[in-house]
């Protein structure tokens, strides 16, 4: 039975939340986001496609998904993230106990925006019959390498070799989770 796009969105969102909560994954994702410009939702959707559907997205498919979600990310998600982050240090009256509820509201809006981005990615995710019976760590590493390489082409000044430890941390956590 073919999974509906709505079910796919719900499953991919639950998967993203679960994987992100694994030890070392959040730190690795944030490092890739901050140092290479990686879209964490794109990265997690690529992992989802590989692990749950055994579809290894090609660099051109990753690029197409990037083009679909880029406007939403740049115009909605990133500004919300910038506001939330800025409220950690100021301007006055932030940060203090009276501005923390506002910051929490912005954080909830950012998470809701990421969920909408996940829905967009799920709508455009290229699904095809599974490419293999199981996805091994090297398959996943290759897909993540493509995601990071695309981000570096647009935003990063780092070498991908500087980011292998973050890629490996995500791969290790995902592979442990799928055993």
C-alpha positions as CSV (number, residue, x, y, z in Angstrom):
1,X,0.0,0.0,0.0
2,X,1.4,3.4,-1.0
3,X,1.8,5.9,1.8
4,X,-0.1,9.1,1.4
5,X,1.8,12.4,1.4
6,X,0.0,13.4,4.6
7,X,1.1,10.2,6.3
8,X,4.6,10.7,4.9
9,X,4.7,14.2,6.4
10,X,3.6,12.9,9.8
11,X,6.1,10.0,9.7
12,X,9.0,12.2,8.6
13,X,8.3,14.8,11.3
14,X,8.1,12.1,14.0
15,X,11.3,10.6,12.6
16,X,13.1,14.0,12.6
17,X,12.1,14.8,16.2
18,X,13.2,11.3,17.3
19,X,16.6,11.4,15.5
20,X,17.3,15.0,16.6
21,X,16.8,13.9,20.2
22,X,19.4,11.2,19.9
23,X,22.7,11.8,21.7
24,X,25.1,14.0,19.8
25,X,22.7,14.6,16.9
26,X,21.5,18.0,17.8
27,X,25.0,19.3,18.4
28,X,26.2,17.8,15.0
29,X,23.2,19.3,13.2
30,X,23.7,22.7,14.7
31,X,27.4,22.6,13.9
32,X,26.6,21.8,10.2
33,X,24.0,24.5,10.2
34,X,26.2,27.2,11.7
35,X,29.5,26.3,10.0
36,X,28.3,25.1,6.6
37,X,24.8,26.6,6.2
38,X,23.2,23.1,6.2
39,X,19.4,23.1,6.3
40,X,18.7,20.7,9.1
41,X,15.2,19.9,7.9
42,X,16.7,19.0,4.5
43,X,19.3,16.9,6.2
44,X,16.8,15.0,8.3
45,X,14.4,14.5,5.4
46,X,17.3,13.0,3.4
47,X,18.1,10.6,6.3
48,X,14.4,9.7,6.6
49,X,14.3,8.9,2.8
50,X,17.3,6.6,3.2
51,X,16.4,4.9,6.5
52,X,12.7,4.5,6.2
53,X,12.2,4.2,2.4
54,X,15.7,3.0,1.4
55,X,15.9,5.7,-1.2
56,X,19.2,7.4,-1.4
57,X,18.7,10.9,-2.8
58,X,21.0,11.9,-5.5
59,X,22.8,15.3,-5.5
60,X,20.4,16.6,-8.2
61,X,17.3,15.5,-6.1
62,X,18.8,17.2,-3.0
63,X,19.4,20.3,-5.1
64,X,15.7,20.2,-6.3
65,X,14.4,19.8,-2.8
66,X,16.7,22.7,-1.7
67,X,15.2,24.9,-4.4
68,X,11.6,24.0,-3.3
69,X,12.2,24.9,0.4
70,X,14.8,27.7,0.1
71,X,12.3,30.6,-0.1
72,X,10.3,29.4,3.0
73,X,13.5,28.8,5.0
74,X,15.1,32.1,4.1
75,X,12.0,34.2,4.4
76,X,10.3,32.6,7.4
77,X,12.4,30.0,9.3
78,X,15.7,31.9,9.4
79,X,14.2,35.3,10.5
80,X,12.4,33.5,13.4
81,X,15.6,31.8,14.4
82,X,17.5,35.1,14.3
83,X,15.0,36.7,16.6
84,X,15.0,33.8,19.0
85,X,18.8,33.7,19.1
86,X,19.1,37.5,19.5
87,X,16.7,37.4,22.5
88,X,19.3,35.3,24.4
89,X,21.5,38.4,24.7
90,X,19.4,41.5,24.1
91,X,18.4,44.1,23.1
92,X,17.0,45.5,26.3
93,X,14.8,44.5,28.0
94,X,16.1,41.0,27.0
95,X,17.3,38.8,28.3
96,X,15.4,38.6,31.5
97,X,12.5,36.7,33.0
98,X,9.9,39.1,31.5
99,X,11.2,38.5,27.9
100,X,11.6,34.7,28.2
101,X,7.9,33.9,27.6
102,X,8.1,36.0,24.4
103,X,11.3,34.1,23.4
104,X,9.5,30.8,24.0
105,X,6.7,32.0,21.8
106,X,9.1,32.8,19.0
107,X,10.8,29.3,19.5
108,X,7.4,27.7,19.2
109,X,6.7,29.6,16.0
110,X,10.1,28.6,14.6
111,X,9.3,24.9,15.3
112,X,5.9,25.3,13.6
113,X,7.6,26.9,10.6
114,X,10.1,24.0,10.5
115,X,7.1,21.6,10.6
116,X,5.6,23.4,7.6
117,X,8.9,23.1,5.8
118,X,9.0,19.4,6.6
119,X,5.5,19.2,5.0
120,X,6.8,21.0,1.9
121,X,9.8,18.6,1.7
122,X,7.5,15.6,2.1
123,X,5.3,16.8,-0.7
124,X,8.2,17.0,-3.1
125,X,10.3,14.0,-1.8
126,X,11.0,11.8,-4.7
127,X,9.9,8.3,-3.8
128,X,10.6,5.3,-5.8
129,X,10.9,1.6,-5.1
130,X,13.6,0.8,-2.5
131,X,17.0,0.7,-4.0
132,X,18.3,-2.0,-1.6
133,X,17.2,-4.2,1.2
134,X,19.2,-2.3,3.8
135,X,20.9,1.0,4.0
136,X,24.4,0.8,5.4
137,X,26.4,3.5,7.2
138,X,28.4,4.3,4.1
139,X,25.2,4.9,2.0
140,X,23.9,7.3,4.7
141,X,27.3,9.0,4.9
142,X,27.3,9.5,1.1
143,X,23.8,11.1,1.2
144,X,24.8,13.4,4.0
145,X,28.0,14.3,2.2
146,X,25.9,15.4,-0.7
147,X,23.7,17.6,1.6
148,X,26.7,19.2,3.2
149,X,28.5,19.7,-0.1
150,X,25.5,21.6,-1.5
151,X,25.3,23.8,1.5
152,X,29.0,24.5,1.4
153,X,28.7,25.5,-2.3
154,X,26.3,28.2,-1.3
155,X,27.3,29.3,2.2
156,X,30.3,27.7,3.6
157,X,33.9,28.6,3.7
158,X,34.9,25.4,5.5
159,X,36.2,22.2,3.9
160,X,34.0,19.2,4.1
161,X,36.8,17.4,5.8
162,X,36.4,19.8,8.8
163,X,32.8,18.5,9.1
164,X,33.2,14.8,8.9
165,X,33.0,14.3,12.6
166,X,29.5,15.9,12.6
167,X,28.4,13.7,9.7
168,X,29.8,10.7,11.4
169,X,28.0,11.5,14.7
170,X,24.7,11.6,12.8
171,X,25.4,8.4,10.9
172,X,26.4,6.6,14.1
173,X,23.3,7.7,16.0
174,X,21.0,6.8,13.1
175,X,22.6,3.4,12.5
176,X,22.4,2.6,16.3
177,X,18.8,3.5,16.2
178,X,17.9,1.3,13.3
179,X,19.5,-1.9,14.7
